C-alpha cells in the first residue's frame, strides 16, 4: 500500500498545518510507503488507513 503525497498534504492543510504541509511537499516522494514512514505519520497524527488510495477495480 502506498499513499499519494498530496493526500498527506491535503490532510495537514485542512488542519491548518501549513508549515508541515510545505515540508512534506519538499521532503517526501510522490508515493509514500507507510511502513517506511510510520514514525513520521504517527508524529503528524495521520492514520495511513485514512489516507490510502482506493484500490483499483
PyMOL Python script that loads the backbone (N, CA, C, O; Angstrom):
from pymol import cmd

cmd.read_pdbstr("""\
ATOM      1  N   UNK A   1       0.851  -1.176   0.000  1.00  0.00           N
ATOM      2  CA  UNK A   1       0.000   0.000   0.000  1.00  0.00           C
ATOM      3  C   UNK A   1       0.898   1.241   0.000  1.00  0.00           C
ATOM      4  O   UNK A   1       1.845   1.331   0.781  1.00  0.00           O
ATOM      5  N   UNK A   2       0.605   2.149  -0.842  1.00  0.00           N
ATOM      6  CA  UNK A   2       1.298   3.438  -0.918  1.00  0.00           C
ATOM      7  C   UNK A   2       0.274   4.548  -0.725  1.00  0.00           C
ATOM      8  O   UNK A   2      -0.914   4.375  -0.998  1.00  0.00           O
ATOM      9  N   UNK A   3       0.753   5.673  -0.257  1.00  0.00           N
ATOM     10  CA  UNK A   3      -0.111   6.828  -0.045  1.00  0.00           C
ATOM     11  C   UNK A   3       0.378   7.954  -0.950  1.00  0.00           C
ATOM     12  O   UNK A   3       1.570   8.258  -0.990  1.00  0.00           O
ATOM     13  N   UNK A   4      -0.541   8.559  -1.665  1.00  0.00           N
ATOM     14  CA  UNK A   4      -0.185   9.704  -2.500  1.00  0.00           C
ATOM     15  C   UNK A   4       0.166  10.881  -1.584  1.00  0.00           C
ATOM     16  O   UNK A   4      -0.576  11.212  -0.660  1.00  0.00           O
ATOM     17  N   UNK A   5       1.296  11.490  -1.860  1.00  0.00           N
ATOM     18  CA  UNK A   5       1.774  12.609  -1.031  1.00  0.00           C
ATOM     19  C   UNK A   5       0.729  13.715  -0.931  1.00  0.00           C
ATOM     20  O   UNK A   5       0.588  14.336   0.123  1.00  0.00           O
ATOM     21  N   UNK A   6       0.003  13.967  -2.006  1.00  0.00           N
ATOM     22  CA  UNK A   6      -0.976  15.059  -1.976  1.00  0.00           C
ATOM     23  C   UNK A   6      -2.060  14.811  -0.926  1.00  0.00           C
ATOM     24  O   UNK A   6      -2.624  15.767  -0.394  1.00  0.00           O
ATOM     25  N   UNK A   7      -2.364  13.545  -0.618  1.00  0.00           N
ATOM     26  CA  UNK A   7      -3.360  13.253   0.410  1.00  0.00           C
ATOM     27  C   UNK A   7      -2.854  13.662   1.792  1.00  0.00           C
ATOM     28  O   UNK A   7      -3.615  14.178   2.610  1.00  0.00           O
ATOM     29  N   UNK A   8      -1.587  13.431   2.043  1.00  0.00           N
ATOM     30  CA  UNK A   8      -0.987  13.834   3.322  1.00  0.00           C
ATOM     31  C   UNK A   8      -0.990  15.349   3.430  1.00  0.00           C
ATOM     32  O   UNK A   8      -1.364  15.910   4.460  1.00  0.00           O
ATOM     33  N   UNK A   9      -0.572  16.000   2.361  1.00  0.00           N
ATOM     34  CA  UNK A   9      -0.524  17.465   2.334  1.00  0.00           C
ATOM     35  C   UNK A   9      -1.917  18.046   2.540  1.00  0.00           C
ATOM     36  O   UNK A   9      -2.087  18.991   3.310  1.00  0.00           O
ATOM     37  N   UNK A  10      -2.908  17.493   1.865  1.00  0.00           N
ATOM     38  CA  UNK A  10      -4.280  17.998   1.996  1.00  0.00           C
ATOM     39  C   UNK A  10      -4.794  17.834   3.425  1.00  0.00           C
ATOM     40  O   UNK A  10      -5.450  18.732   3.955  1.00  0.00           O
ATOM     41  N   UNK A  11      -4.502  16.701   4.046  1.00  0.00           N
ATOM     42  CA  UNK A  11      -4.941  16.474   5.426  1.00  0.00           C
ATOM     43  C   UNK A  11      -4.309  17.494   6.370  1.00  0.00           C
ATOM     44  O   UNK A  11      -4.971  18.002   7.275  1.00  0.00           O
ATOM     45  N   UNK A  12      -3.036  17.788   6.158  1.00  0.00           N
ATOM     46  CA  UNK A  12      -2.360  18.772   7.012  1.00  0.00           C
ATOM     47  C   UNK A  12      -2.915  20.175   6.773  1.00  0.00           C
ATOM     48  O   UNK A  12      -3.107  20.932   7.725  1.00  0.00           O
ATOM     49  N   UNK A  13      -3.168  20.523   5.540  1.00  0.00           N
ATOM     50  CA  UNK A  13      -3.711  21.854   5.245  1.00  0.00           C
ATOM     51  C   UNK A  13      -5.120  22.018   5.822  1.00  0.00           C
ATOM     52  O   UNK A  13      -5.479  23.101   6.285  1.00  0.00           O
ATOM     53  N   UNK A  14      -5.921  20.942   5.793  1.00  0.00           N
ATOM     54  CA  UNK A  14      -7.252  21.010   6.407  1.00  0.00           C
ATOM     55  C   UNK A  14      -7.158  21.287   7.901  1.00  0.00           C
ATOM     56  O   UNK A  14      -8.057  21.897   8.479  1.00  0.00           O
ATOM     57  N   UNK A  15      -6.078  20.844   8.524  1.00  0.00           N
ATOM     58  CA  UNK A  15      -5.867  21.091   9.955  1.00  0.00           C
ATOM     59  C   UNK A  15      -5.094  22.388  10.188  1.00  0.00           C
ATOM     60  O   UNK A  15      -4.676  22.675  11.310  1.00  0.00           O
ATOM     61  N   UNK A  16      -4.908  23.163   9.130  1.00  0.00           N
ATOM     62  CA  UNK A  16      -4.210  24.447   9.193  1.00  0.00           C
ATOM     63  C   UNK A  16      -2.765  24.302   9.653  1.00  0.00           C
ATOM     64  O   UNK A  16      -2.254  25.132  10.406  1.00  0.00           O
ATOM     65  N   UNK A  17      -2.116  23.240   9.192  1.00  0.00           N
ATOM     66  CA  UNK A  17      -0.703  22.998   9.496  1.00  0.00           C
ATOM     67  C   UNK A  17       0.117  23.231   8.226  1.00  0.00           C
ATOM     68  O   UNK A  17       0.684  22.309   7.641  1.00  0.00           O
ATOM     69  N   UNK A  18       0.153  24.504   7.828  1.00  0.00           N
ATOM     70  CA  UNK A  18       0.765  24.880   6.560  1.00  0.00           C
ATOM     71  C   UNK A  18       2.263  24.575   6.495  1.00  0.00           C
ATOM     72  O   UNK A  18       2.749  24.087   5.475  1.00  0.00           O
ATOM     73  N   UNK A  19       2.992  24.854   7.566  1.00  0.00           N
ATOM     74  CA  UNK A  19       4.442  24.621   7.555  1.00  0.00           C
ATOM     75  C   UNK A  19       4.760  23.137   7.410  1.00  0.00           C
ATOM     76  O   UNK A  19       5.676  22.758   6.680  1.00  0.00           O
ATOM     77  N   UNK A  20       4.000  22.306   8.107  1.00  0.00           N
ATOM     78  CA  UNK A  20       4.214  20.859   7.989  1.00  0.00           C
ATOM     79  C   UNK A  20       3.859  20.383   6.588  1.00  0.00           C
ATOM     80  O   UNK A  20       4.571  19.557   6.017  1.00  0.00           O
ATOM     81  N   UNK A  21       2.774  20.891   6.033  1.00  0.00           N
ATOM     82  CA  UNK A  21       2.375  20.509   4.678  1.00  0.00           C
ATOM     83  C   UNK A  21       3.452  20.903   3.671  1.00  0.00           C
ATOM     84  O   UNK A  21       3.774  20.130   2.769  1.00  0.00           O
ATOM     85  N   UNK A  22       4.004  22.094   3.821  1.00  0.00           N
ATOM     86  CA  UNK A  22       5.076  22.542   2.921  1.00  0.00           C
ATOM     87  C   UNK A  22       6.287  21.630   3.033  1.00  0.00           C
ATOM     88  O   UNK A  22       6.897  21.288   2.020  1.00  0.00           O
ATOM     89  N   UNK A  23       6.647  21.227   4.258  1.00  0.00           N
ATOM     90  CA  UNK A  23       7.793  20.346   4.479  1.00  0.00           C
ATOM     91  C   UNK A  23       7.555  18.996   3.807  1.00  0.00           C
ATOM     92  O   UNK A  23       8.442  18.467   3.137  1.00  0.00           O
ATOM     93  N   UNK A  24       6.368  18.447   3.985  1.00  0.00           N
ATOM     94  CA  UNK A  24       6.038  17.154   3.376  1.00  0.00           C
ATOM     95  C   UNK A  24       6.157  17.242   1.863  1.00  0.00           C
ATOM     96  O   UNK A  24       6.680  16.324   1.231  1.00  0.00           O
ATOM     97  N   UNK A  25       5.682  18.328   1.275  1.00  0.00           N
ATOM     98  CA  UNK A  25       5.783  18.501  -0.182  1.00  0.00           C
ATOM     99  C   UNK A  25       7.236  18.515  -0.654  1.00  0.00           C
ATOM    100  O   UNK A  25       7.545  17.996  -1.726  1.00  0.00           O
ATOM    101  N   UNK A  26       8.111  19.096   0.129  1.00  0.00           N
ATOM    102  CA  UNK A  26       9.527  19.172  -0.246  1.00  0.00           C
ATOM    103  C   UNK A  26      10.273  17.864  -0.004  1.00  0.00           C
ATOM    104  O   UNK A  26      11.130  17.487  -0.803  1.00  0.00           O
ATOM    105  N   UNK A  27       9.962  17.176   1.074  1.00  0.00           N
ATOM    106  CA  UNK A  27      10.806  16.079   1.533  1.00  0.00           C
ATOM    107  C   UNK A  27      10.348  14.667   1.177  1.00  0.00           C
ATOM    108  O   UNK A  27      11.182  13.769   1.060  1.00  0.00           O
ATOM    109  N   UNK A  28       9.069  14.454   1.005  1.00  0.00           N
ATOM    110  CA  UNK A  28       8.594  13.091   0.763  1.00  0.00           C
ATOM    111  C   UNK A  28       8.402  12.831  -0.730  1.00  0.00           C
ATOM    112  O   UNK A  28       8.142  13.752  -1.504  1.00  0.00           O
ATOM    113  N   UNK A  29       8.533  11.570  -1.120  1.00  0.00           N
ATOM    114  CA  UNK A  29       8.307  11.226  -2.538  1.00  0.00           C
ATOM    115  C   UNK A  29       6.828  11.306  -2.892  1.00  0.00           C
ATOM    116  O   UNK A  29       5.975  11.396  -2.009  1.00  0.00           O
ATOM    117  N   UNK A  30       6.530  11.272  -4.190  1.00  0.00           N
ATOM    118  CA  UNK A  30       5.145  11.325  -4.676  1.00  0.00           C
ATOM    119  C   UNK A  30       4.293  10.220  -4.067  1.00  0.00           C
ATOM    120  O   UNK A  30       3.138  10.451  -3.707  1.00  0.00           O
ATOM    121  N   UNK A  31       4.851   9.033  -3.950  1.00  0.00           N
ATOM    122  CA  UNK A  31       4.157   7.871  -3.396  1.00  0.00           C
ATOM    123  C   UNK A  31       4.886   7.492  -2.101  1.00  0.00           C
ATOM    124  O   UNK A  31       6.051   7.096  -2.139  1.00  0.00           O
ATOM    125  N   UNK A  32       4.218   7.611  -0.981  1.00  0.00           N
ATOM    126  CA  UNK A  32       4.814   7.397   0.332  1.00  0.00           C
ATOM    127  C   UNK A  32       4.532   5.973   0.798  1.00  0.00           C
ATOM    128  O   UNK A  32       3.394   5.505   0.756  1.00  0.00           O
ATOM    129  N   UNK A  33       5.582   5.296   1.242  1.00  0.00           N
ATOM    130  CA  UNK A  33       5.450   3.953   1.806  1.00  0.00           C
ATOM    131  C   UNK A  33       5.175   4.102   3.299  1.00  0.00           C
ATOM    132  O   UNK A  33       6.062   4.524   4.042  1.00  0.00           O
ATOM    133  N   UNK A  34       3.964   3.766   3.758  1.00  0.00           N
ATOM    134  CA  UNK A  34       3.632   3.981   5.165  1.00  0.00           C
ATOM    135  C   UNK A  34       4.483   3.139   6.117  1.00  0.00           C
ATOM    136  O   UNK A  34       4.695   3.540   7.261  1.00  0.00           O
ATOM    137  N   UNK A  35       4.974   1.985   5.668  1.00  0.00           N
ATOM    138  CA  UNK A  35       5.832   1.168   6.527  1.00  0.00           C
ATOM    139  C   UNK A  35       7.170   1.872   6.762  1.00  0.00           C
ATOM    140  O   UNK A  35       7.723   1.809   7.860  1.00  0.00           O
ATOM    141  N   UNK A  36       7.672   2.523   5.760  1.00  0.00           N
ATOM    142  CA  UNK A  36       8.950   3.228   5.865  1.00  0.00           C
ATOM    143  C   UNK A  36       8.805   4.537   6.652  1.00  0.00           C
ATOM    144  O   UNK A  36       9.739   4.952   7.339  1.00  0.00           O
ATOM    145  N   UNK A  37       7.660   5.174   6.555  1.00  0.00           N
ATOM    146  CA  UNK A  37       7.439   6.478   7.178  1.00  0.00           C
ATOM    147  C   UNK A  37       6.445   6.407   8.338  1.00  0.00           C
ATOM    148  O   UNK A  37       5.782   7.398   8.644  1.00  0.00           O
ATOM    149  N   UNK A  38       6.337   5.249   8.981  1.00  0.00           N
ATOM    150  CA  UNK A  38       5.360   5.059  10.052  1.00  0.00           C
ATOM    151  C   UNK A  38       5.570   6.055  11.189  1.00  0.00           C
ATOM    152  O   UNK A  38       4.601   6.575  11.741  1.00  0.00           O
ATOM    153  N   UNK A  39       6.810   6.323  11.538  1.00  0.00           N
ATOM    154  CA  UNK A  39       7.105   7.267  12.617  1.00  0.00           C
ATOM    155  C   UNK A  39       6.667   8.678  12.275  1.00  0.00           C
ATOM    156  O   UNK A  39       6.092   9.374  13.112  1.00  0.00           O
ATOM    157  N   UNK A  40       6.933   9.096  11.064  1.00  0.00           N
ATOM    158  CA  UNK A  40       6.532  10.433  10.631  1.00  0.00           C
ATOM    159  C   UNK A  40       5.014  10.567  10.630  1.00  0.00           C
ATOM    160  O   UNK A  40       4.477  11.565  11.109  1.00  0.00           O
ATOM    161  N   UNK A  41       4.325   9.570  10.098  1.00  0.00           N
ATOM    162  CA  UNK A  41       2.861   9.626  10.062  1.00  0.00           C
ATOM    163  C   UNK A  41       2.289   9.666  11.475  1.00  0.00           C
ATOM    164  O   UNK A  41       1.302  10.356  11.729  1.00  0.00           O
ATOM    165  N   UNK A  42       2.906   8.929  12.390  1.00  0.00           N
ATOM    166  CA  UNK A  42       2.447   8.954  13.785  1.00  0.00           C
ATOM    167  C   UNK A  42       2.687  10.326  14.396  1.00  0.00           C
ATOM    168  O   UNK A  42       1.832  10.842  15.117  1.00  0.00           O
ATOM    169  N   UNK A  43       3.840  10.922  14.116  1.00  0.00           N
ATOM    170  CA  UNK A  43       4.150  12.254  14.627  1.00  0.00           C
ATOM    171  C   UNK A  43       3.153  13.279  14.106  1.00  0.00           C
ATOM    172  O   UNK A  43       2.758  14.194  14.829  1.00  0.00           O
ATOM    173  N   UNK A  44       2.751  13.125  12.863  1.00  0.00           N
ATOM    174  CA  UNK A  44       1.789  14.037  12.254  1.00  0.00           C
ATOM    175  C   UNK A  44       0.349  13.695  12.648  1.00  0.00           C
ATOM    176  O   UNK A  44      -0.592  14.397  12.279  1.00  0.00           O
ATOM    177  N   UNK A  45       0.199  12.613  13.400  1.00  0.00           N
ATOM    178  CA  UNK A  45      -1.119  12.123  13.832  1.00  0.00           C
ATOM    179  C   UNK A  45      -2.028  11.842  12.642  1.00  0.00           C
ATOM    180  O   UNK A  45      -3.187  12.254  12.597  1.00  0.00           O
ATOM    181  N   UNK A  46      -1.451  11.121  11.675  1.00  0.00           N
ATOM    182  CA  UNK A  46      -2.186  10.714  10.492  1.00  0.00           C
ATOM    183  C   UNK A  46      -2.271   9.191  10.459  1.00  0.00           C
ATOM    184  O   UNK A  46      -1.276   8.500  10.675  1.00  0.00           O
ATOM    185  N   UNK A  47      -3.452   8.682  10.192  1.00  0.00           N
ATOM    186  CA  UNK A  47      -3.668   7.241  10.098  1.00  0.00           C
ATOM    187  C   UNK A  47      -3.523   6.824   8.638  1.00  0.00           C
ATOM    188  O   UNK A  47      -4.284   7.283   7.786  1.00  0.00           O
ATOM    189  N   UNK A  48      -2.554   5.956   8.341  1.00  0.00           N
ATOM    190  CA  UNK A  48      -2.362   5.533   6.948  1.00  0.00           C
ATOM    191  C   UNK A  48      -3.620   4.952   6.314  1.00  0.00           C
ATOM    192  O   UNK A  48      -3.838   5.122   5.115  1.00  0.00           O
ATOM    193  N   UNK A  49      -4.445   4.273   7.095  1.00  0.00           N
ATOM    194  CA  UNK A  49      -5.674   3.686   6.547  1.00  0.00           C
ATOM    195  C   UNK A  49      -6.628   4.763   6.027  1.00  0.00           C
ATOM    196  O   UNK A  49      -7.369   4.526   5.073  1.00  0.00           O
ATOM    197  N   UNK A  50      -6.614   5.930   6.644  1.00  0.00           N
ATOM    198  CA  UNK A  50      -7.476   7.033   6.201  1.00  0.00           C
ATOM    199  C   UNK A  50      -6.951   7.704   4.934  1.00  0.00           C
ATOM    200  O   UNK A  50      -7.701   8.360   4.211  1.00  0.00           O
ATOM    201  N   UNK A  51      -5.661   7.533   4.676  1.00  0.00           N
ATOM    202  CA  UNK A  51      -5.020   8.235   3.550  1.00  0.00           C
ATOM    203  C   UNK A  51      -4.758   7.353   2.339  1.00  0.00           C
ATOM    204  O   UNK A  51      -4.423   7.857   1.267  1.00  0.00           O
ATOM    205  N   UNK A  52      -4.904   6.060   2.495  1.00  0.00           N
ATOM    206  CA  UNK A  52      -4.560   5.134   1.413  1.00  0.00           C
ATOM    207  C   UNK A  52      -5.421   5.365   0.190  1.00  0.00           C
ATOM    208  O   UNK A  52      -6.591   5.733   0.291  1.00  0.00           O
ATOM    209  N   UNK A  53      -4.819   5.143  -0.968  1.00  0.00           N
ATOM    210  CA  UNK A  53      -5.550   5.246  -2.219  1.00  0.00           C
ATOM    211  C   UNK A  53      -6.563   4.116  -2.297  1.00  0.00           C
ATOM    212  O   UNK A  53      -6.312   3.011  -1.816  1.00  0.00           O
ATOM    213  N   UNK A  54      -7.692   4.392  -2.897  1.00  0.00           N
ATOM    214  CA  UNK A  54      -8.696   3.360  -3.101  1.00  0.00           C
ATOM    215  C   UNK A  54      -8.126   2.305  -4.062  1.00  0.00           C
ATOM    216  O   UNK A  54      -7.472   2.653  -5.046  1.00  0.00           O
ATOM    217  N   UNK A  55      -8.367   1.045  -3.785  1.00  0.00           N
ATOM    218  CA  UNK A  55      -7.856   0.008  -4.698  1.00  0.00           C
ATOM    219  C   UNK A  55      -8.491   0.102  -6.081  1.00  0.00           C
ATOM    220  O   UNK A  55      -9.663   0.453  -6.223  1.00  0.00           O
ATOM    221  N   UNK A  56      -7.712  -0.212  -7.070  1.00  0.00           N
ATOM    222  CA  UNK A  56      -8.215  -0.162  -8.451  1.00  0.00           C
ATOM    223  C   UNK A  56      -9.095  -1.379  -8.711  1.00  0.00           C
ATOM    224  O   UNK A  56      -8.787  -2.473  -8.238  1.00  0.00           O
ATOM    225  N   UNK A  57     -10.184  -1.207  -9.454  1.00  0.00           N
ATOM    226  CA  UNK A  57     -11.070  -2.353  -9.756  1.00  0.00           C
ATOM    227  C   UNK A  57     -10.422  -3.317 -10.712  1.00  0.00           C
ATOM    228  O   UNK A  57     -11.024  -4.329 -11.070  1.00  0.00           O
TER     229      UNK A  57
END
""", "prot")
cmd.dss("prot")
cmd.show_as("cartoon", "prot")
cmd.util.cbc("prot")
cmd.orient("prot")
